Amino acid sequence: LPVIDKIRLIAQQIYGASDIELLPEAQEKVALYTKQGFGNLPICMAKTHLSLSHDPEQKGAPTGFVLPIRDIRASVGAGFLYPLVGTVCD
């Protein structure tokens, strides 16, 4: 699957999101990593551990939210791409 589809599947099927929102920096990274041949790498989400959403104030198992992807980084040696969700510290 393309990078965006893999992220969307995780967001919807694991976290309960209705969709994702790729911010401009994340959109640029998807294009770059795909062009470089890394689009086939698995995805490891980097987000707050305090909620299934991006918002640590949303307790339990919220649903129907849009998960913001602000950036995507690559750990090529380890073999995965990791989207940064919301304001998780980097």
N, CA, C and O atoms as a GROMACS GRO file, in nm:
protein
  360
    1LEU      N    1   0.083  -0.120   0.000
    1LEU     CA    2   0.000   0.000   0.000
    1LEU      C    3   0.087   0.125   0.000
    1LEU      O    4   0.199   0.122   0.050
    2PRO      N    5   0.037   0.233  -0.055
    2PRO     CA    6   0.108   0.361  -0.045
    2PRO      C    7   0.115   0.408   0.101
    2PRO      O    8   0.033   0.368   0.184
    3VAL      N    9   0.213   0.491   0.132
    3VAL     CA   10   0.237   0.540   0.267
    3VAL      C   11   0.109   0.597   0.329
    3VAL      O   12   0.074   0.563   0.441
    4ILE      N   13   0.041   0.684   0.258
    4ILE     CA   14  -0.080   0.749   0.312
    4ILE      C   15  -0.186   0.646   0.347
    4ILE      O   16  -0.252   0.658   0.450
    5ASP      N   17  -0.203   0.546   0.264
    5ASP     CA   18  -0.303   0.442   0.291
    5ASP      C   19  -0.267   0.360   0.415
    5ASP      O   20  -0.355   0.324   0.492
    6LYS      N   21  -0.139   0.332   0.434
    6LYS     CA   22  -0.096   0.257   0.552
    6LYS      C   23  -0.123   0.338   0.679
    6LYS      O   24  -0.171   0.284   0.779
    7ILE      N   25  -0.093   0.468   0.675
    7ILE     CA   26  -0.118   0.554   0.790
    7ILE      C   27  -0.268   0.562   0.819
    7ILE      O   28  -0.310   0.553   0.934
    8ARG      N   29  -0.348   0.580   0.714
    8ARG     CA   30  -0.493   0.589   0.730
    8ARG      C   31  -0.551   0.461   0.791
    8ARG      O   32  -0.637   0.468   0.879
    9LEU      N   33  -0.504   0.346   0.746
    9LEU     CA   34  -0.551   0.218   0.801
    9LEU      C   35  -0.522   0.208   0.951
    9LEU      O   36  -0.609   0.167   1.028
   10ILE      N   37  -0.403   0.244   0.991
   10ILE     CA   38  -0.368   0.240   1.133
   10ILE      C   39  -0.458   0.336   1.210
   10ILE      O   40  -0.514   0.300   1.314
   11ALA      N   41  -0.472   0.459   1.160
   11ALA     CA   42  -0.554   0.560   1.228
   11ALA      C   43  -0.698   0.514   1.244
   11ALA      O   44  -0.758   0.531   1.350
   12GLN      N   45  -0.754   0.456   1.139
   12GLN     CA   46  -0.895   0.417   1.144
   12GLN      C   47  -0.917   0.286   1.219
   12GLN      O   48  -1.008   0.277   1.302
   13GLN      N   49  -0.836   0.184   1.191
   13GLN     CA   50  -0.862   0.052   1.247
   13GLN      C   51  -0.807   0.032   1.388
   13GLN      O   52  -0.861  -0.047   1.465
   14ILE      N   53  -0.700   0.103   1.422
   14ILE     CA   54  -0.641   0.087   1.555
   14ILE      C   55  -0.687   0.198   1.650
   14ILE      O   56  -0.726   0.171   1.763
   15TYR      N   57  -0.681   0.324   1.602
   15TYR     CA   58  -0.707   0.438   1.690
   15TYR      C   59  -0.851   0.487   1.688
   15TYR      O   60  -0.889   0.564   1.776
   16GLY      N   61  -0.933   0.446   1.592
   16GLY     CA   62  -1.072   0.489   1.587
   16GLY      C   63  -1.097   0.621   1.517
   16GLY      O   64  -1.206   0.677   1.528
   17ALA      N   65  -0.998   0.672   1.446
   17ALA     CA   66  -1.013   0.799   1.374
   17ALA      C   67  -1.105   0.782   1.254
   17ALA      O   68  -1.119   0.672   1.199
   18SER      N   69  -1.168   0.890   1.215
   18SER     CA   70  -1.250   0.887   1.093
   18SER      C   71  -1.162   0.905   0.970
   18SER      O   72  -1.192   0.855   0.862
   19ASP      N   73  -1.052   0.979   0.988
   19ASP     CA   74  -0.960   1.004   0.876
   19ASP      C   75  -0.831   1.063   0.932
   19ASP      O   76  -0.817   1.083   1.052
   20ILE      N   77  -0.737   1.092   0.842
   20ILE     CA   78  -0.613   1.159   0.878
   20ILE      C   79  -0.606   1.293   0.805
   20ILE      O   80  -0.672   1.313   0.703
   21GLU      N   81  -0.527   1.383   0.859
   21GLU     CA   82  -0.498   1.510   0.793
   21GLU      C   83  -0.346   1.520   0.782
   21GLU      O   84  -0.276   1.529   0.883
   22LEU      N   85  -0.295   1.520   0.659
   22LEU     CA   86  -0.152   1.534   0.637
   22LEU      C   87  -0.119   1.682   0.625
   22LEU      O   88  -0.163   1.749   0.531
   23LEU      N   89  -0.043   1.733   0.720
   23LEU     CA   90   0.001   1.872   0.714
   23LEU      C   91   0.107   1.884   0.604
   23LEU      O   92   0.165   1.783   0.563
   24PRO      N   93   0.135   2.006   0.558
   24PRO     CA   94   0.223   2.024   0.442
   24PRO      C   95   0.359   1.954   0.453
   24PRO      O   96   0.405   1.894   0.356
   25GLU      N   97   0.422   1.961   0.569
   25GLU     CA   98   0.553   1.897   0.584
   25GLU      C   99   0.542   1.745   0.566
   25GLU      O  100   0.630   1.683   0.507
   26ALA      N  101   0.435   1.688   0.618
   26ALA     CA  102   0.414   1.543   0.604
   26ALA      C  103   0.388   1.506   0.458
   26ALA      O  104   0.437   1.404   0.411
   27GLN      N  105   0.313   1.589   0.386
   27GLN     CA  106   0.287   1.565   0.244
   27GLN      C  107   0.418   1.564   0.166
   27GLN      O  108   0.438   1.479   0.079
   28GLU      N  109   0.507   1.660   0.197
   28GLU     CA  110   0.636   1.666   0.128
   28GLU      C  111   0.720   1.542   0.156
   28GLU      O  112   0.786   1.490   0.067
   29LYS      N  113   0.717   1.495   0.281
   29LYS     CA  114   0.797   1.377   0.318
   29LYS      C  115   0.743   1.251   0.251
   29LYS      O  116   0.822   1.164   0.212
   30VAL      N  117   0.611   1.238   0.238
   30VAL     CA  118   0.554   1.122   0.168
   30VAL      C  119   0.609   1.118   0.026
   30VAL      O  120   0.652   1.013  -0.022
   31ALA      N  121   0.605   1.232  -0.041
   31ALA     CA  122   0.655   1.239  -0.179
   31ALA      C  123   0.804   1.207  -0.184
   31ALA      O  124   0.848   1.131  -0.271
   32LEU      N  125   0.882   1.263  -0.094
   32LEU     CA  126   1.027   1.243  -0.092
   32LEU      C  127   1.062   1.096  -0.066
   32LEU      O  128   1.140   1.037  -0.140
   33TYR      N  129   1.004   1.037   0.040
   33TYR     CA  130   1.039   0.899   0.074
   33TYR      C  131   0.992   0.802  -0.033
   33TYR      O  132   1.059   0.702  -0.060
   34THR      N  133   0.879   0.830  -0.093
   34THR     CA  134   0.831   0.745  -0.201
   34THR      C  135   0.926   0.752  -0.320
   34THR      O  136   0.961   0.650  -0.379
   35LYS      N  137   0.968   0.874  -0.355
   35LYS     CA  138   1.062   0.893  -0.466
   35LYS      C  139   1.196   0.823  -0.437
   35LYS      O  140   1.257   0.768  -0.528
   36GLN      N  141   1.239   0.824  -0.312
   36GLN     CA  142   1.366   0.762  -0.274
   36GLN      C  143   1.356   0.610  -0.263
   36GLN      O  144   1.457   0.543  -0.241
   37GLY      N  145   1.236   0.556  -0.279
   37GLY     CA  146   1.219   0.411  -0.274
   37GLY      C  147   1.187   0.355  -0.136
   37GLY      O  148   1.193   0.234  -0.116
   38PHE      N  149   1.151   0.442  -0.041
   38PHE     CA  150   1.121   0.397   0.094
   38PHE      C  151   0.972   0.386   0.122
   38PHE      O  152   0.932   0.362   0.236
   39GLY      N  153   0.889   0.402   0.021
   39GLY     CA  154   0.744   0.396   0.039
   39GLY      C  155   0.694   0.259   0.080
   39GLY      O  156   0.580   0.246   0.126
   40ASN      N  157   0.777   0.157   0.063
   40ASN     CA  158   0.736   0.020   0.099
   40ASN      C  159   0.764  -0.014   0.245
   40ASN      O  160   0.727  -0.121   0.292
   41LEU      N  161   0.831   0.077   0.318
   41LEU     CA  162   0.865   0.048   0.457
   41LEU      C  163   0.741   0.047   0.545
   41LEU      O  164   0.644   0.117   0.516
   42PRO      N  165   0.744  -0.032   0.653
   42PRO     CA  166   0.632  -0.032   0.747
   42PRO      C  167   0.624   0.101   0.823
   42PRO      O  168   0.717   0.181   0.822
   43ILE      N  169   0.511   0.121   0.889
   43ILE     CA  170   0.483   0.245   0.961
   43ILE      C  171   0.484   0.217   1.111
   43ILE      O  172   0.427   0.118   1.158
   44CYS      N  173   0.548   0.306   1.186
   44CYS     CA  174   0.547   0.302   1.333
   44CYS      C  175   0.506   0.441   1.379
   44CYS      O  176   0.584   0.536   1.368
   45MET      N  177   0.384   0.455   1.432
   45MET     CA  178   0.330   0.585   1.469
   45MET      C  179   0.397   0.639   1.595
   45MET      O  180   0.420   0.565   1.691
   46ALA      N  181   0.430   0.769   1.595
   46ALA     CA  182   0.484   0.839   1.712
   46ALA      C  183   0.377   0.936   1.760
   46ALA      O  184   0.351   1.039   1.696
   47LYS      N  185   0.314   0.903   1.874
   47LYS     CA  186   0.205   0.984   1.925
   47LYS      C  187   0.201   0.975   2.076
   47LYS      O  188   0.274   0.897   2.137
   48THR      N  189   0.115   1.055   2.137
   48THR     CA  190   0.103   1.050   2.282
   48THR      C  191   0.057   0.911   2.327
   48THR      O  192  -0.026   0.847   2.262
   49HIS      N  193   0.110   0.867   2.437
   49HIS     CA  194   0.069   0.739   2.494
   49HIS      C  195  -0.052   0.755   2.587
   49HIS      O  196  -0.102   0.658   2.642
   50LEU      N  197  -0.097   0.880   2.602
   50LEU     CA  198  -0.205   0.909   2.697
   50LEU      C  199  -0.344   0.894   2.638
   50LEU      O  200  -0.443   0.903   2.711
   51SER      N  201  -0.354   0.872   2.508
   51SER     CA  202  -0.484   0.859   2.443
   51SER      C  203  -0.468   0.782   2.313
   51SER      O  204  -0.360   0.782   2.254
   52LEU      N  205  -0.576   0.718   2.268
   52LEU     CA  206  -0.574   0.657   2.135
   52LEU      C  207  -0.581   0.764   2.027
   52LEU      O  208  -0.551   0.738   1.911
   53SER      N  209  -0.621   0.885   2.065
   53SER     CA  210  -0.624   0.996   1.971
   53SER      C  211  -0.491   1.070   1.979
   53SER      O  212  -0.396   1.022   2.043
   54HIS      N  213  -0.483   1.185   1.916
   54HIS     CA  214  -0.367   1.272   1.924
   54HIS      C  215  -0.373   1.364   2.044
   54HIS      O  216  -0.276   1.432   2.077
   55ASP      N  217  -0.489   1.367   2.112
   55ASP     CA  218  -0.516   1.461   2.220
   55ASP      C  219  -0.515   1.388   2.353
   55ASP      O  220  -0.604   1.307   2.379
   56PRO      N  221  -0.416   1.415   2.440
   56PRO     CA  222  -0.410   1.343   2.568
   56PRO      C  223  -0.530   1.367   2.658
   56PRO      O  224  -0.551   1.293   2.754
   57GLU      N  225  -0.610   1.470   2.629
   57GLU     CA  226  -0.731   1.498   2.707
   57GLU      C  227  -0.847   1.406   2.668
   57GLU      O  228  -0.942   1.393   2.745
   58GLN      N  229  -0.840   1.343   2.553
   58GLN     CA  230  -0.947   1.251   2.509
   58GLN      C  231  -0.918   1.113   2.567
   58GLN      O  232  -0.840   1.036   2.512
   59LYS      N  233  -0.982   1.084   2.677
   59LYS     CA  234  -0.959   0.957   2.748
   59LYS      C  235  -1.046   0.846   2.690
   59LYS      O  236  -1.139   0.870   2.614
   60GLY      N  237  -1.012   0.724   2.728
   60GLY     CA  238  -1.088   0.609   2.682
   60GLY      C  239  -1.057   0.578   2.537
   60GLY      O  240  -0.942   0.583   2.495
   61ALA      N  241  -1.160   0.546   2.462
   61ALA     CA  242  -1.144   0.510   2.321
   61ALA      C  243  -1.230   0.602   2.235
   61ALA      O  244  -1.337   0.562   2.189
   62PRO      N  245  -1.183   0.726   2.214
   62PRO     CA  246  -1.261   0.819   2.132
   62PRO      C  247  -1.271   0.770   1.988
   62PRO      O  248  -1.186   0.693   1.942
   63THR      N  249  -1.372   0.815   1.918
   63THR     CA  250  -1.388   0.780   1.776
   63THR      C  251  -1.430   0.903   1.698
   63THR      O  252  -1.473   1.003   1.756
   64GLY      N  253  -1.415   0.894   1.567
   64GLY     CA  254  -1.465   0.998   1.478
   64GLY      C  255  -1.378   1.122   1.466
   64GLY      O  256  -1.421   1.219   1.404
   65PHE      N  257  -1.260   1.123   1.523
   65PHE     CA  258  -1.172   1.239   1.515
   65PHE      C  259  -1.082   1.229   1.392
   65PHE      O  260  -1.064   1.121   1.336
   66VAL      N  261  -1.027   1.341   1.351
   66VAL     CA  262  -0.931   1.345   1.241
   66VAL      C  263  -0.792   1.350   1.303
   66VAL      O  264  -0.761   1.439   1.382
   67LEU      N  265  -0.710   1.254   1.268
   67LEU     CA  266  -0.576   1.242   1.325
   67LEU      C  267  -0.477   1.325   1.244
   67LEU      O  268  -0.451   1.294   1.127
   68PRO      N  269  -0.420   1.432   1.304
   68PRO     CA  270  -0.327   1.518   1.230
   68PRO      C  271  -0.186   1.457   1.224
   68PRO      O  272  -0.129   1.422   1.327
   69ILE      N  273  -0.133   1.446   1.105
   69ILE     CA  274   0.004   1.397   1.084
   69ILE      C  275   0.088   1.518   1.047
   69ILE      O  276   0.077   1.570   0.936
   70ARG      N  277   0.172   1.564   1.140
   70ARG     CA  278   0.245   1.689   1.116
   70ARG      C  279   0.377   1.670   1.042
   70ARG      O  280   0.425   1.762   0.977
   71ASP      N  281   0.435   1.550   1.051
   71ASP     CA  282   0.562   1.523   0.984
   71ASP      C  283   0.577   1.372   0.972
   71ASP      O  284   0.507   1.297   1.040
   72ILE      N  285   0.666   1.330   0.887
   72ILE     CA  286   0.701   1.188   0.877
   72ILE      C  287   0.852   1.181   0.870
   72ILE      O  288   0.916   1.252   0.792
   73ARG      N  289   0.908   1.095   0.951
   73ARG     CA  290   1.053   1.076   0.953
   73ARG      C  291   1.084   0.933   0.912
   73ARG      O  292   0.998   0.845   0.915
   74ALA      N  293   1.209   0.912   0.873
   74ALA     CA  294   1.251   0.779   0.829
   74ALA      C  295   1.361   0.726   0.919
   74ALA      O  296   1.457   0.797   0.949
   75SER      N  297   1.348   0.604   0.960
   75SER     CA  298   1.455   0.528   1.024
   75SER      C  299   1.492   0.417   0.926
   75SER      O  300   1.452   0.302   0.941
   76VAL      N  301   1.567   0.456   0.826
   76VAL     CA  302   1.596   0.365   0.716
   76VAL      C  303   1.676   0.244   0.764
   76VAL      O  304   1.651   0.132   0.721
   77GLY      N  305   1.773   0.267   0.851
   77GLY     CA  306   1.853   0.156   0.903
   77GLY      C  307   1.768   0.055   0.980
   77GLY      O  308   1.788  -0.066   0.967
   78ALA      N  309   1.675   0.106   1.059
   78ALA     CA  310   1.585   0.020   1.135
   78ALA      C  311   1.474  -0.036   1.046
   78ALA      O  312   1.415  -0.140   1.076
   79GLY      N  313   1.446   0.035   0.936
   79GLY     CA  314   1.350  -0.016   0.838
   79GLY      C  315   1.206   0.025   0.857
   79GLY      O  316   1.116  -0.055   0.834
   80PHE      N  317   1.182   0.149   0.900
   80PHE     CA  318   1.044   0.196   0.910
   80PHE      C  319   1.035   0.347   0.895
   80PHE      O  320   1.133   0.419   0.911
   81LEU      N  321   0.914   0.393   0.862
   81LEU     CA  322   0.880   0.535   0.860
   81LEU      C  323   0.797   0.562   0.984
   81LEU      O  324   0.716   0.479   1.025
   82TYR      N  325   0.817   0.681   1.046
   82TYR     CA  326   0.736   0.711   1.163
   82TYR      C  327   0.672   0.849   1.153
   82TYR      O  328   0.739   0.952   1.162
   83PRO      N  329   0.540   0.848   1.134
   83PRO     CA  330   0.464   0.973   1.133
   83PRO      C  331   0.460   1.032   1.273
   83PRO      O  332   0.447   0.960   1.372
   84LEU      N  333   0.472   1.165   1.281
   84LEU     CA  334   0.458   1.237   1.408
   84LEU      C  335   0.316   1.289   1.415
   84LEU      O  336   0.274   1.369   1.332
   85VAL      N  337   0.244   1.244   1.516
   85VAL     CA  338   0.102   1.274   1.528
   85VAL      C  339   0.082   1.384   1.632
   85VAL      O  340   0.132   1.374   1.745
   86GLY      N  341   0.010   1.488   1.594
   86GLY     CA  342  -0.019   1.597   1.688
   86GLY      C  343   0.107   1.665   1.734
   86GLY      O  344   0.196   1.693   1.654
   87THR      N  345   0.116   1.693   1.865
   87THR     CA  346   0.228   1.768   1.918
   87THR      C  347   0.322   1.681   2.000
   87THR      O  348   0.386   1.730   2.094
   88VAL      N  349   0.331   1.555   1.967
   88VAL     CA  350   0.423   1.467   2.038
   88VAL      C  351   0.564   1.526   2.032
   88VAL      O  352   0.605   1.577   1.927
   89CYS      N  353   0.635   1.519   2.142
   89CYS     CA  354   0.772   1.574   2.147
   89CYS      C  355   0.863   1.492   2.057
   89CYS      O  356   0.849   1.371   2.045
   90ASP      N  357   0.959   1.562   1.993
   90ASP     CA  358   1.053   1.488   1.909
   90ASP      C  359   1.193   1.510   1.951
   90ASP      O  360   1.285   1.454   1.890
   0.00000   0.00000   0.00000
